[in-house]
Amino acid sequence: MAVGKSGVTDQVIAEIQKQLKKKRIIKIKLHGESKIGRTEIAKELASRSGANLVEVRGFTVVVTRKKQKL
């Protein structure tokens, strides 16, 4: 999955949520973003999709789904 020049759109968030239902952890590629903005974009992706941010490495963001309470 990738985030393009349009940034964090509702379609991107919906796709992240869909993928996290199938998989425990996913990688998201960032395209065309400045170095300063990558961490902020990663935090926004995680918070809006309800995921946990694992790491930002280069132009790749790793997120996991949140554990459900029993």
C-alpha positions as CSV (number, residue, x, y, z in Angstrom):
1,M,0.0,0.0,0.0
2,A,1.2,3.5,-0.7
3,V,0.4,7.1,0.2
4,G,0.9,9.4,-2.8
5,K,1.0,13.1,-3.5
6,S,-2.6,13.5,-2.4
7,G,-1.6,12.7,1.2
8,V,-3.7,11.0,3.8
9,T,-7.1,10.6,2.2
10,D,-10.3,8.8,3.4
11,Q,-9.6,6.1,0.8
12,V,-6.1,5.5,2.2
13,I,-7.5,5.2,5.8
14,A,-10.2,2.8,4.6
15,E,-7.7,0.6,2.8
16,I,-5.4,0.6,5.9
17,Q,-8.3,-0.5,8.1
18,K,-9.3,-3.2,5.5
19,Q,-5.7,-4.6,5.4
20,L,-5.4,-4.6,9.2
21,K,-8.5,-6.7,9.5
22,K,-6.7,-9.3,7.3
23,K,-3.2,-9.0,8.6
24,R,-1.7,-8.1,12.0
25,I,1.1,-5.9,10.6
26,I,1.3,-3.9,7.4
27,K,3.9,-1.6,5.6
28,I,2.9,1.6,4.0
29,K,5.1,3.4,1.4
30,L,5.2,7.2,1.4
31,H,5.9,8.9,-1.9
32,G,6.8,12.5,-2.6
33,E,7.0,13.6,1.1
34,S,9.7,15.6,2.7
35,K,11.9,14.1,5.4
36,I,10.4,16.4,8.1
37,G,6.8,15.4,7.3
38,R,7.2,11.6,7.3
39,T,6.9,11.2,11.1
40,E,3.8,13.5,11.2
41,I,2.2,11.6,8.3
42,A,2.9,8.3,10.0
43,K,1.3,9.4,13.2
44,E,-1.7,10.7,11.4
45,L,-2.1,7.4,9.5
46,A,-2.0,5.4,12.7
47,S,-4.3,7.6,14.7
48,R,-7.0,8.0,11.9
49,S,-6.9,4.3,11.1
50,G,-6.9,3.1,14.8
51,A,-3.6,1.4,14.5
52,N,-0.3,1.4,16.5
53,L,2.7,3.0,14.9
54,V,5.6,0.6,15.0
55,E,8.3,2.5,13.1
56,V,9.2,4.9,10.3
57,R,12.2,3.8,8.3
58,G,13.0,5.9,5.3
59,F,9.8,6.2,3.3
60,T,8.2,3.1,4.8
61,V,5.8,3.2,7.8
62,V,5.0,0.0,9.7
63,V,1.7,-0.2,11.7
64,T,-0.1,-3.0,13.6
65,R,-3.7,-3.4,14.6
66,K,-4.5,-2.6,18.2
67,K,-5.0,-5.5,20.6
68,Q,-8.6,-6.0,21.5
69,K,-9.5,-6.1,25.2
70,L,-10.9,-9.3,26.5
